[in-house]
Amino acid sequence: MNILKTRITNNGTETLVLESAKKSFGRVDVLKGISLTILAGERVALMGPSGSGKSTLLNCICGIEAVDTGEIKIGGQCLADLSPGALDQIRRDHIGYVFQSFHLLPTLTAFENVEFSAQLVGMGKRERLKRVTDLLKRVGLGHRLDHLPDALSGGERQRVAIARALVHHPKLVLADEPTGSLDTETGGEVLDLLKELSNDFQVALLLVTHDLASTRICDRVITMKDGRLITG
């Protein structure tokens, strides 16, 4: 594990903890004892070739897949101990997602896409209005609130996706190749925005990327190969 520590995070609070997590599909061992801790406000880049287990790891962290052995904890809660309803609530309340292909709802405006995430956690209308508007202004889209995704550039759509991921103040953001569909300049702007907002909200960030340049915003870079975290 290649540690590139650059700063002190929020009092050492552990947001995500994996302890000897293993996952197999049939006879194929995909995760082979993954142990990892990410602190509040810490940004960690995860690199590795296709087929190394990165997608399965993300699926296990967000509760889509259950590990066979070992533990995954978010905010101190072990996912294996939770009922399906409680697991859904953890995923909804404490995790934000940013994807390469944005995954915005095409019939909703920028405002409505972000507001939908706030509605899912039961946020009141007055608070939703203020928080969504303020956050979209913060990401430079105060003038685009009423635009549908098709009327936005790729960089603007990713900014909406970041606002959506952060509007409910999650503990953890999972960003899967968030600059993969963007040009170099726009991708750099998106990375700077992720860095700024993770600092301000003290959100832990796990950034999956194939691009070494994208790791510049991270405190640590870890590499995955054949289901294991290896030394960089």
C-alpha positions, -999 to 999 in steps of 0.1 A, spaced: 0 0 0 15 33 -11 8 59 15 9 95 4 -2 113 36 -5 150 32 -28 163 60 -45 155 93 -82 146 90 -110 151 114 -98 138 148 -91 104 134 -128 94 132 -132 62 112 -158 65 85 -151 33 66 -135 2 80 -129 -31 62 -114 -60 81 -103 -91 62 -132 -88 37 -135 -118 14 -160 -124 -15 -163 -152 -39 -185 -160 -68 -187 -197 -72 -151 -209 -73 -137 -175 -82 -122 -156 -52 -127 -119 -61 -118 -102 -28 -91 -120 -9 -90 -104 26 -93 -67 21 -85 -45 51 -88 -7 48 -97 22 70 -107 57 57 -111 86 81 -136 114 80 -124 140 55 -98 117 41 -95 111 3 -82 78 -9 -76 68 -45 -81 32 -55 -63 21 -87 -59 -13 -104 -64 -31 -137 -98 -42 -149 -108 -75 -132 -88 -67 -100 -119 -66 -79 -125 -28 -76 -162 -30 -87 -169 -58 -64 -153 -39 -35 -175 -9 -42 -206 -31 -44 -197 -46 -10 -190 -13 6 -224 1 -4 -242 -31 5 -252 -43 -29 -232 -74 -23 -225 -90 11 -190 -102 19 -186 -139 27 -163 -133 57 -148 -103 74 -165 -70 82 -174 -38 66 -183 -9 89 -197 26 79 -198 51 107 -191 23 132 -221 2 120 -213 -33 107 -232 -39 75 -236 -76 82 -256 -69 114 -282 -48 97 -316 -58 85 -324 -51 48 -343 -20 57 -315 -7 79 -290 -14 52 -311 5 27 -312 34 52 -274 34 56 -269 34 19 -295 62 15 -284 84 44 -247 80 47 -233 72 12 -231 95 -18 -223 83 -53 -206 99 -83 -204 79 -115 -185 82 -148 -218 84 -167 -235 108 -143 -267 87 -139 -289 118 -137 -327 113 -142 -332 127 -178 -367 141 -172 -357 161 -140 -340 195 -140 -307 200 -123 -325 213 -92 -349 183 -92 -321 158 -96 -304 171 -65 -337 176 -46 -347 140 -52 -317 128 -32 -327 152 -4 -363 139 -5 -351 103 -2 -337 111 33 -369 129 44 -355 164 43 -382 190 48 -393 212 18 -378 245 32 -345 229 40 -344 212 6 -350 244 -12 -322 262 6 -297 234 6 -302 224 -30 -301 260 -43 -270 268 -22 -251 237 -32 -259 242 -69 -247 278 -67 -216 265 -49 -207 241 -78 -212 270 -103 -247 261 -115 -269 287 -99 -279 299 -134 -287 264 -146 -312 252 -120 -341 247 -144 -321 230 -171 -326 193 -180 -294 171 -183 -295 171 -221 -291 209 -220 -260 207 -198 -224 200 -208 -206 169 -195 -188 189 -169 -221 206 -158 -238 172 -155 -210 159 -133 -213 190 -111 -250 182 -106 -240 147 -98 -216 159 -71 -242 182 -56 -266 153 -56 -240 131 -38 -234 157 -11 -268 174 -5 -277 150 23 -243 154 40 -232 117 38 -203 102 57 -188 86 26 -187 94 -11 -179 67 -36 -166 82 -69 -162 57 -97 -141 72 -125 -159 106 -121 -137 122 -148 -137 94 -172 -162 110 -196 -146 145 -194 -118 163 -211 -86 170 -192 -95 206 -182 -130 199 -172 -120 167 -153 -94 188 -134 -122 213 -124 -144 184 -112 -115 170 -91 -108 204 -75 -145 206 -67 -145 172 -50 -115 182 -30 -129 215 -19 -163 200 -9 -149 170 9 -128 193 30 -157 216 38 -181 188 47 -155 164 62 -167 137 39 -146 106 33 -139 100 -4 -130 68 -21 -120 77 -57 -117 48 -81 -96 58 -111 -73 46 -139 -58 80 -142 -28 86 -120 -31 124 -125 -66 122 -108 -49 110 -76 -34 145 -69 -64 154 -47 -60 123 -25 -42 117 7 -34 81 -1 -32 60 -32 -38 23 -29 -35 -3 -57 -57 -34 -61 -45 -65 -80 -61 -100 -82 -84 -92 -53 -58 -79 -29 -45 -45 -19 -8 -44 -29 21 -21 -23 22 7 -49 
